Amino acid sequence: MNPTAAPAGPTTAPAAPVTPAPVTSPTRGVRGGIGGASGAGPSGWDVGVGLAFVTGASFAAGYALRHRRRARPGTR
């Protein structure tokens, strides 16, 4: 062992300089002009389809309740 030799340690590269991120404005989502409907709110077609689904679900629930009550005679 050589007394004048320094112990070999892990070598590290100098750190790269940190550059700040560019300042950007926050995104505005649909109002930013990328995608979305041109008008505000649902159209008449959207409302009609929604009402059709609600009406169908109501009839299906009513049928299921009536069918269950008729399937169990003697219980009221």
Buried (B, 14 or more C-beta within 10 A) or exposed (E): EEEEEEEEEEEEEEEEEEEEEEEEEEEEEEEEEEEEEEEEEEEEEEEEEEEEEEEEEEEEEEEEEEEEEEEEEEEE
